[in-house]
Amino acid sequence: MVSGAARRGGIGRAIAARLLRDGLRVVISDLERPMDTHPDYASAAATELEEAVAELGGLGEVAGFGCDVRDTSQVEALFDAADEHFGRVDVLVNNAGVAIGLAPVTDLSDEDWQVNLEVMAGGVFRCSRAAARRMLARGEGGRIVTVASQAGLVGQPWLAAYSAAKFAAIGFTQSLAHELGPHGITVNAVCPGTVQTPLLDVPGGIFDTYPRMAGITREQYERKLLRSIPVGRYETPEDVAAAVAFLASEDAAYVTGAALNVSGGQTMH
């Protein structure tokens, strides 16, 4: 199961594609309707779920269901639907996320703070709890992988809400790894850097906010940003998907509680 996987060009869709190519049957989820608090931001994901299922269906067995990870009842319904459709969930990938509230803390609204925490910390909690309950009841192990961020390893300016949510997700990953390790269930996170997805270009996103805050043009900011990445290019969704696929595989059976840095060296930790 991959949450937040509908958006065209996004990390979640790339992860789903990679897992399908690796031979897994995949359930994807995303919003069924635009987010009430940020309708313009979330509308793309809310309208692309059917398209994503059609596109990914050429790679293997895939099903798609709507789910807002802020809502426990929707999360439970998602897992019930996955169980009914494919019989079980062996791998959970917590990918649902937002990139809003990029602002100085003095300008950060309660609403944007709460949305970040509810989606990226609360969503990880709710989905992981649902998966863990079912994996433990089945008694055959499993994999839980969370897409965190380099901003969950090192705090960055104007990303306080996002960073807080990702730090929380990594701390939760470590705690859950302790609890589930004895049962053959591994729990890990991946920490991407600057990933070339449509979220970079949304109003209020990285390429809108950071140049403006720094008083430079977008072109100047991008040149500066690329100089900070030792491998010399932006990360692709497929780069993240490869790391997730490893942690979901049997090759990673002895890896748990990790926050795998996949940032091209932009952050070293």
ChimeraX commands (.cxc) that place a marker at each C-alpha (Angstrom):
marker #1 position 0.00,0.00,0.00 radius 0.5
marker #1 position 1.29,3.45,-0.96 radius 0.5
marker #1 position -0.47,6.53,0.41 radius 0.5
marker #1 position -0.48,9.84,-1.42 radius 0.5
marker #1 position 0.26,8.13,-4.73 radius 0.5
marker #1 position -2.07,9.77,-7.25 radius 0.5
marker #1 position -0.27,13.00,-8.14 radius 0.5
marker #1 position 1.20,12.99,-11.64 radius 0.5
marker #1 position 5.00,13.25,-11.47 radius 0.5
marker #1 position 5.00,12.66,-7.72 radius 0.5
marker #1 position 7.05,10.42,-5.47 radius 0.5
marker #1 position 4.12,8.20,-4.54 radius 0.5
marker #1 position 3.28,7.28,-8.11 radius 0.5
marker #1 position 6.94,6.48,-8.80 radius 0.5
marker #1 position 7.09,4.25,-5.72 radius 0.5
marker #1 position 3.96,2.40,-6.79 radius 0.5
marker #1 position 5.40,1.90,-10.27 radius 0.5
marker #1 position 8.68,0.55,-8.90 radius 0.5
marker #1 position 6.96,-1.88,-6.54 radius 0.5
marker #1 position 4.76,-3.13,-9.38 radius 0.5
marker #1 position 7.85,-3.68,-11.53 radius 0.5
marker #1 position 9.34,-5.63,-8.62 radius 0.5
marker #1 position 6.36,-7.97,-8.73 radius 0.5
marker #1 position 4.22,-6.68,-5.87 radius 0.5
marker #1 position 0.49,-6.11,-6.10 radius 0.5
marker #1 position -0.14,-2.52,-5.10 radius 0.5
marker #1 position -2.92,-0.50,-3.53 radius 0.5
marker #1 position -2.61,3.26,-3.95 radius 0.5
marker #1 position -4.57,5.90,-2.09 radius 0.5
marker #1 position -5.03,9.64,-2.19 radius 0.5
marker #1 position -7.61,12.31,-1.52 radius 0.5
marker #1 position -11.00,11.77,-3.13 radius 0.5
marker #1 position -11.78,15.47,-3.06 radius 0.5
marker #1 position -9.78,18.68,-2.62 radius 0.5
marker #1 position -8.61,19.44,0.90 radius 0.5
marker #1 position -11.06,21.81,2.61 radius 0.5
marker #1 position -8.33,24.00,4.07 radius 0.5
marker #1 position -6.19,24.19,0.90 radius 0.5
marker #1 position -8.45,23.26,-2.04 radius 0.5
marker #1 position -6.19,24.56,-4.80 radius 0.5
marker #1 position -3.15,22.75,-3.44 radius 0.5
marker #1 position -4.82,19.37,-3.07 radius 0.5
marker #1 position -7.14,19.42,-6.07 radius 0.5
marker #1 position -4.67,17.76,-8.45 radius 0.5
marker #1 position -4.21,14.68,-6.29 radius 0.5
marker #1 position -7.96,14.51,-5.69 radius 0.5
marker #1 position -8.68,14.29,-9.42 radius 0.5
marker #1 position -5.83,12.03,-10.54 radius 0.5
marker #1 position -6.48,8.80,-8.61 radius 0.5
marker #1 position -8.43,7.13,-11.42 radius 0.5
marker #1 position -5.82,8.21,-13.96 radius 0.5
marker #1 position -3.02,6.82,-11.76 radius 0.5
marker #1 position -4.72,3.44,-11.48 radius 0.5
marker #1 position -5.16,3.29,-15.26 radius 0.5
marker #1 position -1.52,4.23,-15.89 radius 0.5
marker #1 position -0.07,1.88,-13.29 radius 0.5
marker #1 position -2.34,-0.96,-14.36 radius 0.5
marker #1 position -0.07,-1.55,-17.32 radius 0.5
marker #1 position 2.69,-2.60,-14.91 radius 0.5
marker #1 position 0.80,-5.09,-12.76 radius 0.5
marker #1 position -2.11,-5.58,-10.39 radius 0.5
marker #1 position -3.14,-2.28,-8.83 radius 0.5
marker #1 position -6.19,-0.88,-7.07 radius 0.5
marker #1 position -6.92,2.66,-5.94 radius 0.5
marker #1 position -9.03,3.96,-3.07 radius 0.5
marker #1 position -9.70,7.42,-1.73 radius 0.5
marker #1 position -8.35,8.24,1.71 radius 0.5
marker #1 position -7.60,11.34,3.77 radius 0.5
marker #1 position -4.92,10.15,6.19 radius 0.5
marker #1 position -6.05,12.77,8.72 radius 0.5
marker #1 position -9.22,10.74,9.30 radius 0.5
marker #1 position -8.97,7.49,11.28 radius 0.5
marker #1 position -12.22,6.12,9.88 radius 0.5
marker #1 position -11.00,6.63,6.31 radius 0.5
marker #1 position -7.67,4.97,7.10 radius 0.5
marker #1 position -9.39,1.93,8.60 radius 0.5
marker #1 position -11.74,1.74,5.61 radius 0.5
marker #1 position -8.73,1.88,3.28 radius 0.5
marker #1 position -7.05,-1.09,4.96 radius 0.5
marker #1 position -10.31,-3.03,4.99 radius 0.5
marker #1 position -10.68,-2.37,1.25 radius 0.5
marker #1 position -7.09,-3.47,0.62 radius 0.5
marker #1 position -7.64,-6.67,2.60 radius 0.5
marker #1 position -10.83,-7.38,0.68 radius 0.5
marker #1 position -9.19,-6.69,-2.67 radius 0.5
marker #1 position -5.82,-8.44,-2.25 radius 0.5
marker #1 position -6.21,-10.39,0.99 radius 0.5
marker #1 position -3.44,-8.74,3.00 radius 0.5
marker #1 position -1.01,-5.82,3.23 radius 0.5
marker #1 position 2.61,-6.92,3.55 radius 0.5
marker #1 position 4.24,-3.54,2.84 radius 0.5
marker #1 position 3.03,-0.10,3.85 radius 0.5
marker #1 position 4.63,3.00,2.34 radius 0.5
marker #1 position 3.64,6.20,4.17 radius 0.5
marker #1 position 4.08,8.78,1.42 radius 0.5
marker #1 position 1.14,11.19,1.83 radius 0.5
marker #1 position 2.51,14.67,2.41 radius 0.5
marker #1 position 2.06,18.38,1.86 radius 0.5
marker #1 position 4.36,21.32,1.16 radius 0.5
marker #1 position 2.49,24.25,2.64 radius 0.5
marker #1 position 3.17,26.80,5.35 radius 0.5
marker #1 position 6.62,27.76,4.06 radius 0.5
marker #1 position 7.06,30.97,6.05 radius 0.5
marker #1 position 8.91,32.45,9.01 radius 0.5
marker #1 position 7.54,31.11,12.28 radius 0.5
marker #1 position 6.32,34.61,13.10 radius 0.5
marker #1 position 4.06,34.45,10.03 radius 0.5
marker #1 position 3.09,30.76,10.30 radius 0.5
marker #1 position -0.62,30.21,10.82 radius 0.5
marker #1 position -2.15,27.74,13.25 radius 0.5
marker #1 position -3.97,26.20,10.31 radius 0.5
marker #1 position -0.82,25.51,8.27 radius 0.5
marker #1 position 0.99,24.18,11.33 radius 0.5
marker #1 position -1.86,21.79,12.06 radius 0.5
marker #1 position -2.23,20.54,8.48 radius 0.5
marker #1 position 1.48,19.65,8.33 radius 0.5
marker #1 position 1.32,17.74,11.61 radius 0.5
marker #1 position -1.98,16.03,10.84 radius 0.5
marker #1 position -0.95,14.81,7.38 radius 0.5
marker #1 position 2.71,13.92,7.82 radius 0.5
marker #1 position 2.94,12.92,11.48 radius 0.5
marker #1 position -0.66,11.98,12.20 radius 0.5
marker #1 position -1.04,10.22,8.86 radius 0.5
marker #1 position 2.07,8.14,9.45 radius 0.5
marker #1 position 0.75,7.21,12.88 radius 0.5
marker #1 position -2.74,6.25,11.72 radius 0.5
marker #1 position -1.62,4.21,8.70 radius 0.5
marker #1 position 1.20,2.52,10.58 radius 0.5
marker #1 position -1.09,1.62,13.47 radius 0.5
marker #1 position -3.61,0.08,11.08 radius 0.5
marker #1 position -0.88,-1.88,9.27 radius 0.5
marker #1 position 0.81,-3.02,12.49 radius 0.5
marker #1 position -2.42,-4.35,13.97 radius 0.5
marker #1 position -3.06,-6.46,10.91 radius 0.5
marker #1 position 0.54,-7.61,10.51 radius 0.5
marker #1 position 0.73,-8.64,14.16 radius 0.5
marker #1 position -2.55,-10.53,13.94 radius 0.5
marker #1 position -1.29,-12.39,10.88 radius 0.5
marker #1 position 2.05,-13.20,12.51 radius 0.5
marker #1 position 4.08,-13.31,9.29 radius 0.5
marker #1 position 6.15,-10.12,9.50 radius 0.5
marker #1 position 5.97,-7.13,7.21 radius 0.5
marker #1 position 7.52,-3.84,6.13 radius 0.5
marker #1 position 6.61,-0.26,7.02 radius 0.5
marker #1 position 8.48,2.49,5.15 radius 0.5
marker #1 position 7.88,6.21,5.65 radius 0.5
marker #1 position 8.92,8.91,3.20 radius 0.5
marker #1 position 10.38,11.52,5.55 radius 0.5
marker #1 position 12.81,14.23,4.42 radius 0.5
marker #1 position 16.26,15.69,4.88 radius 0.5
marker #1 position 14.28,18.41,6.69 radius 0.5
marker #1 position 13.43,15.75,9.26 radius 0.5
marker #1 position 17.14,15.33,9.99 radius 0.5
marker #1 position 18.27,18.97,9.92 radius 0.5
marker #1 position 15.95,21.90,10.55 radius 0.5
marker #1 position 15.77,24.52,7.83 radius 0.5
marker #1 position 14.48,28.11,7.79 radius 0.5
marker #1 position 10.88,28.73,6.70 radius 0.5
marker #1 position 10.11,25.02,7.00 radius 0.5
marker #1 position 9.28,24.84,10.71 radius 0.5
marker #1 position 5.92,23.10,10.35 radius 0.5
marker #1 position 7.17,20.71,7.67 radius 0.5
marker #1 position 10.37,19.94,9.58 radius 0.5
marker #1 position 8.48,19.37,12.83 radius 0.5
marker #1 position 6.20,16.87,11.10 radius 0.5
marker #1 position 9.10,15.02,9.47 radius 0.5
marker #1 position 11.16,14.95,12.69 radius 0.5
marker #1 position 8.10,13.49,14.39 radius 0.5
marker #1 position 7.75,10.84,11.67 radius 0.5
marker #1 position 11.38,9.77,12.13 radius 0.5
marker #1 position 11.05,9.59,15.92 radius 0.5
marker #1 position 7.87,7.56,15.50 radius 0.5
marker #1 position 9.70,5.26,13.08 radius 0.5
marker #1 position 12.38,4.52,15.67 radius 0.5
marker #1 position 9.87,3.84,18.45 radius 0.5
marker #1 position 7.76,1.55,16.28 radius 0.5
marker #1 position 10.86,-0.30,15.07 radius 0.5
marker #1 position 11.60,-1.24,18.69 radius 0.5
marker #1 position 8.06,-2.48,19.21 radius 0.5
marker #1 position 7.67,-4.46,16.01 radius 0.5
marker #1 position 11.18,-5.84,15.48 radius 0.5
marker #1 position 10.59,-8.92,17.65 radius 0.5
marker #1 position 7.66,-9.80,15.40 radius 0.5
marker #1 position 9.61,-9.72,12.14 radius 0.5
marker #1 position 8.22,-6.36,11.07 radius 0.5
marker #1 position 10.79,-3.76,10.02 radius 0.5
marker #1 position 10.07,-0.03,10.23 radius 0.5
marker #1 position 12.23,2.46,8.36 radius 0.5
marker #1 position 12.22,5.91,6.79 radius 0.5
marker #1 position 13.82,7.41,3.72 radius 0.5
marker #1 position 14.94,11.04,3.74 radius 0.5
marker #1 position 14.90,12.60,0.26 radius 0.5
marker #1 position 16.50,15.92,-0.61 radius 0.5
marker #1 position 15.23,18.30,-3.29 radius 0.5
marker #1 position 13.04,16.10,-5.47 radius 0.5
marker #1 position 11.95,17.36,-8.89 radius 0.5
marker #1 position 8.17,17.08,-8.57 radius 0.5
marker #1 position 5.26,19.42,-9.30 radius 0.5
marker #1 position 5.23,20.40,-5.60 radius 0.5
marker #1 position 8.35,22.51,-6.13 radius 0.5
marker #1 position 6.33,24.85,-8.34 radius 0.5
marker #1 position 3.07,25.19,-6.41 radius 0.5
marker #1 position 2.25,28.69,-5.15 radius 0.5
marker #1 position 3.97,29.04,-1.79 radius 0.5
marker #1 position 6.31,26.15,-2.61 radius 0.5
marker #1 position 10.11,26.00,-2.58 radius 0.5
marker #1 position 10.71,27.75,-5.92 radius 0.5
marker #1 position 8.21,30.46,-5.05 radius 0.5
marker #1 position 9.10,31.09,-1.40 radius 0.5
marker #1 position 12.86,30.71,-1.10 radius 0.5
marker #1 position 13.95,33.10,-3.88 radius 0.5
marker #1 position 11.48,35.68,-2.62 radius 0.5
marker #1 position 12.69,35.37,0.98 radius 0.5
marker #1 position 16.31,35.61,-0.14 radius 0.5
marker #1 position 15.65,38.56,-2.46 radius 0.5
marker #1 position 17.00,36.80,-5.54 radius 0.5
marker #1 position 15.56,35.45,-8.77 radius 0.5
marker #1 position 14.44,31.87,-9.18 radius 0.5
marker #1 position 17.32,31.27,-11.60 radius 0.5
marker #1 position 19.84,32.56,-9.04 radius 0.5
marker #1 position 18.28,30.42,-6.34 radius 0.5
marker #1 position 18.35,27.29,-8.50 radius 0.5
marker #1 position 22.04,27.79,-9.33 radius 0.5
marker #1 position 22.80,28.17,-5.62 radius 0.5
marker #1 position 20.70,25.14,-4.75 radius 0.5
marker #1 position 22.39,22.90,-7.32 radius 0.5
marker #1 position 25.80,23.91,-5.95 radius 0.5
marker #1 position 24.69,22.51,-2.58 radius 0.5
marker #1 position 24.06,19.03,-4.06 radius 0.5
marker #1 position 27.33,17.11,-4.51 radius 0.5
marker #1 position 25.97,14.85,-7.26 radius 0.5
marker #1 position 25.07,17.97,-9.23 radius 0.5
marker #1 position 21.42,17.35,-10.07 radius 0.5
marker #1 position 18.00,17.37,-8.51 radius 0.5
marker #1 position 16.66,14.12,-7.13 radius 0.5
marker #1 position 14.06,12.25,-9.16 radius 0.5
marker #1 position 11.01,10.45,-7.78 radius 0.5
marker #1 position 12.61,7.26,-9.11 radius 0.5
marker #1 position 15.66,7.84,-6.88 radius 0.5
marker #1 position 13.36,7.80,-3.86 radius 0.5
marker #1 position 11.44,4.81,-5.19 radius 0.5
marker #1 position 14.64,2.77,-5.48 radius 0.5
marker #1 position 15.45,3.34,-1.81 radius 0.5
marker #1 position 11.91,2.46,-0.76 radius 0.5
marker #1 position 12.00,-0.70,-2.87 radius 0.5
marker #1 position 15.19,-1.79,-1.11 radius 0.5
marker #1 position 13.70,-1.28,2.36 radius 0.5
marker #1 position 10.56,-3.15,1.26 radius 0.5
marker #1 position 12.59,-6.12,0.02 radius 0.5
marker #1 position 14.03,-9.19,1.69 radius 0.5
marker #1 position 17.49,-7.70,1.16 radius 0.5
marker #1 position 16.66,-5.23,3.95 radius 0.5
marker #1 position 15.47,-7.85,6.44 radius 0.5
marker #1 position 18.12,-6.76,8.98 radius 0.5
marker #1 position 17.52,-3.02,8.57 radius 0.5
marker #1 position 15.08,-1.40,10.98 radius 0.5
marker #1 position 14.78,1.95,12.73 radius 0.5
marker #1 position 16.84,3.59,9.97 radius 0.5
marker #1 position 16.39,7.04,8.46 radius 0.5
marker #1 position 18.11,6.43,5.14 radius 0.5
marker #1 position 19.55,9.62,3.69 radius 0.5
marker #1 position 18.77,9.77,-0.05 radius 0.5
marker #1 position 19.63,13.36,-0.88 radius 0.5
marker #1 position 22.56,13.24,-3.29 radius 0.5
marker #1 position 24.69,14.53,-0.42 radius 0.5
marker #1 position 22.68,17.74,-0.02 radius 0.5
marker #1 position 22.33,16.78,3.63 radius 0.5
marker #1 position 24.85,14.39,5.13 radius 0.5
marker #1 position 23.78,12.68,8.34 radius 0.5
marker link #1:1,2 radius 0.2
marker link #1:2,3 radius 0.2
marker link #1:3,4 radius 0.2
marker link #1:4,5 radius 0.2
marker link #1:5,6 radius 0.2
marker link #1:6,7 radius 0.2
marker link #1:7,8 radius 0.2
marker link #1:8,9 radius 0.2
marker link #1:9,10 radius 0.2
marker link #1:10,11 radius 0.2
marker link #1:11,12 radius 0.2
marker link #1:12,13 radius 0.2
marker link #1:13,14 radius 0.2
marker link #1:14,15 radius 0.2
marker link #1:15,16 radius 0.2
marker link #1:16,17 radius 0.2
marker link #1:17,18 radius 0.2
marker link #1:18,19 radius 0.2
marker link #1:19,20 radius 0.2
marker link #1:20,21 radius 0.2
marker link #1:21,22 radius 0.2
marker link #1:22,23 radius 0.2
marker link #1:23,24 radius 0.2
marker link #1:24,25 radius 0.2
marker link #1:25,26 radius 0.2
marker link #1:26,27 radius 0.2
marker link #1:27,28 radius 0.2
marker link #1:28,29 radius 0.2
marker link #1:29,30 radius 0.2
marker link #1:30,31 radius 0.2
marker link #1:31,32 radius 0.2
marker link #1:32,33 radius 0.2
marker link #1:33,34 radius 0.2
marker link #1:34,35 radius 0.2
marker link #1:35,36 radius 0.2
marker link #1:36,37 radius 0.2
marker link #1:37,38 radius 0.2
marker link #1:38,39 radius 0.2
marker link #1:39,40 radius 0.2
marker link #1:40,41 radius 0.2
marker link #1:41,42 radius 0.2
marker link #1:42,43 radius 0.2
marker link #1:43,44 radius 0.2
marker link #1:44,45 radius 0.2
marker link #1:45,46 radius 0.2
marker link #1:46,47 radius 0.2
marker link #1:47,48 radius 0.2
marker link #1:48,49 radius 0.2
marker link #1:49,50 radius 0.2
marker link #1:50,51 radius 0.2
marker link #1:51,52 radius 0.2
marker link #1:52,53 radius 0.2
marker link #1:53,54 radius 0.2
marker link #1:54,55 radius 0.2
marker link #1:55,56 radius 0.2
marker link #1:56,57 radius 0.2
marker link #1:57,58 radius 0.2
marker link #1:58,59 radius 0.2
marker link #1:59,60 radius 0.2
marker link #1:60,61 radius 0.2
marker link #1:61,62 radius 0.2
marker link #1:62,63 radius 0.2
marker link #1:63,64 radius 0.2
marker link #1:64,65 radius 0.2
marker link #1:65,66 radius 0.2
marker link #1:66,67 radius 0.2
marker link #1:67,68 radius 0.2
marker link #1:68,69 radius 0.2
marker link #1:69,70 radius 0.2
marker link #1:70,71 radius 0.2
marker link #1:71,72 radius 0.2
marker link #1:72,73 radius 0.2
marker link #1:73,74 radius 0.2
marker link #1:74,75 radius 0.2
marker link #1:75,76 radius 0.2
marker link #1:76,77 radius 0.2
marker link #1:77,78 radius 0.2
marker link #1:78,79 radius 0.2
marker link #1:79,80 radius 0.2
marker link #1:80,81 radius 0.2
marker link #1:81,82 radius 0.2
marker link #1:82,83 radius 0.2
marker link #1:83,84 radius 0.2
marker link #1:84,85 radius 0.2
marker link #1:85,86 radius 0.2
marker link #1:86,87 radius 0.2
marker link #1:87,88 radius 0.2
marker link #1:88,89 radius 0.2
marker link #1:89,90 radius 0.2
marker link #1:90,91 radius 0.2
marker link #1:91,92 radius 0.2
marker link #1:92,93 radius 0.2
marker link #1:93,94 radius 0.2
marker link #1:94,95 radius 0.2
marker link #1:95,96 radius 0.2
marker link #1:96,97 radius 0.2
marker link #1:97,98 radius 0.2
marker link #1:98,99 radius 0.2
marker link #1:99,100 radius 0.2
marker link #1:100,101 radius 0.2
marker link #1:101,102 radius 0.2
marker link #1:102,103 radius 0.2
marker link #1:103,104 radius 0.2
marker link #1:104,105 radius 0.2
marker link #1:105,106 radius 0.2
marker link #1:106,107 radius 0.2
marker link #1:107,108 radius 0.2
marker link #1:108,109 radius 0.2
marker link #1:109,110 radius 0.2
marker link #1:110,111 radius 0.2
marker link #1:111,112 radius 0.2
marker link #1:112,113 radius 0.2
marker link #1:113,114 radius 0.2
marker link #1:114,115 radius 0.2
marker link #1:115,116 radius 0.2
marker link #1:116,117 radius 0.2
marker link #1:117,118 radius 0.2
marker link #1:118,119 radius 0.2
marker link #1:119,120 radius 0.2
marker link #1:120,121 radius 0.2
marker link #1:121,122 radius 0.2
marker link #1:122,123 radius 0.2
marker link #1:123,124 radius 0.2
marker link #1:124,125 radius 0.2
marker link #1:125,126 radius 0.2
marker link #1:126,127 radius 0.2
marker link #1:127,128 radius 0.2
marker link #1:128,129 radius 0.2
marker link #1:129,130 radius 0.2
marker link #1:130,131 radius 0.2
marker link #1:131,132 radius 0.2
marker link #1:132,133 radius 0.2
marker link #1:133,134 radius 0.2
marker link #1:134,135 radius 0.2
marker link #1:135,136 radius 0.2
marker link #1:136,137 radius 0.2
marker link #1:137,138 radius 0.2
marker link #1:138,139 radius 0.2
marker link #1:139,140 radius 0.2
marker link #1:140,141 radius 0.2
marker link #1:141,142 radius 0.2
marker link #1:142,143 radius 0.2
marker link #1:143,144 radius 0.2
marker link #1:144,145 radius 0.2
marker link #1:145,146 radius 0.2
marker link #1:146,147 radius 0.2
marker link #1:147,148 radius 0.2
marker link #1:148,149 radius 0.2
marker link #1:149,150 radius 0.2
marker link #1:150,151 radius 0.2
marker link #1:151,152 radius 0.2
marker link #1:152,153 radius 0.2
marker link #1:153,154 radius 0.2
marker link #1:154,155 radius 0.2
marker link #1:155,156 radius 0.2
marker link #1:156,157 radius 0.2
marker link #1:157,158 radius 0.2
marker link #1:158,159 radius 0.2
marker link #1:159,160 radius 0.2
marker link #1:160,161 radius 0.2
marker link #1:161,162 radius 0.2
marker link #1:162,163 radius 0.2
marker link #1:163,164 radius 0.2
marker link #1:164,165 radius 0.2
marker link #1:165,166 radius 0.2
marker link #1:166,167 radius 0.2
marker link #1:167,168 radius 0.2
marker link #1:168,169 radius 0.2
marker link #1:169,170 radius 0.2
marker link #1:170,171 radius 0.2
marker link #1:171,172 radius 0.2
marker link #1:172,173 radius 0.2
marker link #1:173,174 radius 0.2
marker link #1:174,175 radius 0.2
marker link #1:175,176 radius 0.2
marker link #1:176,177 radius 0.2
marker link #1:177,178 radius 0.2
marker link #1:178,179 radius 0.2
marker link #1:179,180 radius 0.2
marker link #1:180,181 radius 0.2
marker link #1:181,182 radius 0.2
marker link #1:182,183 radius 0.2
marker link #1:183,184 radius 0.2
marker link #1:184,185 radius 0.2
marker link #1:185,186 radius 0.2
marker link #1:186,187 radius 0.2
marker link #1:187,188 radius 0.2
marker link #1:188,189 radius 0.2
marker link #1:189,190 radius 0.2
marker link #1:190,191 radius 0.2
marker link #1:191,192 radius 0.2
marker link #1:192,193 radius 0.2
marker link #1:193,194 radius 0.2
marker link #1:194,195 radius 0.2
marker link #1:195,196 radius 0.2
marker link #1:196,197 radius 0.2
marker link #1:197,198 radius 0.2
marker link #1:198,199 radius 0.2
marker link #1:199,200 radius 0.2
marker link #1:200,201 radius 0.2
marker link #1:201,202 radius 0.2
marker link #1:202,203 radius 0.2
marker link #1:203,204 radius 0.2
marker link #1:204,205 radius 0.2
marker link #1:205,206 radius 0.2
marker link #1:206,207 radius 0.2
marker link #1:207,208 radius 0.2
marker link #1:208,209 radius 0.2
marker link #1:209,210 radius 0.2
marker link #1:210,211 radius 0.2
marker link #1:211,212 radius 0.2
marker link #1:212,213 radius 0.2
marker link #1:213,214 radius 0.2
marker link #1:214,215 radius 0.2
marker link #1:215,216 radius 0.2
marker link #1:216,217 radius 0.2
marker link #1:217,218 radius 0.2
marker link #1:218,219 radius 0.2
marker link #1:219,220 radius 0.2
marker link #1:220,221 radius 0.2
marker link #1:221,222 radius 0.2
marker link #1:222,223 radius 0.2
marker link #1:223,224 radius 0.2
marker link #1:224,225 radius 0.2
marker link #1:225,226 radius 0.2
marker link #1:226,227 radius 0.2
marker link #1:227,228 radius 0.2
marker link #1:228,229 radius 0.2
marker link #1:229,230 radius 0.2
marker link #1:230,231 radius 0.2
marker link #1:231,232 radius 0.2
marker link #1:232,233 radius 0.2
marker link #1:233,234 radius 0.2
marker link #1:234,235 radius 0.2
marker link #1:235,236 radius 0.2
marker link #1:236,237 radius 0.2
marker link #1:237,238 radius 0.2
marker link #1:238,239 radius 0.2
marker link #1:239,240 radius 0.2
marker link #1:240,241 radius 0.2
marker link #1:241,242 radius 0.2
marker link #1:242,243 radius 0.2
marker link #1:243,244 radius 0.2
marker link #1:244,245 radius 0.2
marker link #1:245,246 radius 0.2
marker link #1:246,247 radius 0.2
marker link #1:247,248 radius 0.2
marker link #1:248,249 radius 0.2
marker link #1:249,250 radius 0.2
marker link #1:250,251 radius 0.2
marker link #1:251,252 radius 0.2
marker link #1:252,253 radius 0.2
marker link #1:253,254 radius 0.2
marker link #1:254,255 radius 0.2
marker link #1:255,256 radius 0.2
marker link #1:256,257 radius 0.2
marker link #1:257,258 radius 0.2
marker link #1:258,259 radius 0.2
marker link #1:259,260 radius 0.2
marker link #1:260,261 radius 0.2
marker link #1:261,262 radius 0.2
marker link #1:262,263 radius 0.2
marker link #1:263,264 radius 0.2
marker link #1:264,265 radius 0.2
marker link #1:265,266 radius 0.2
marker link #1:266,267 radius 0.2
marker link #1:267,268 radius 0.2
marker link #1:268,269 radius 0.2
view
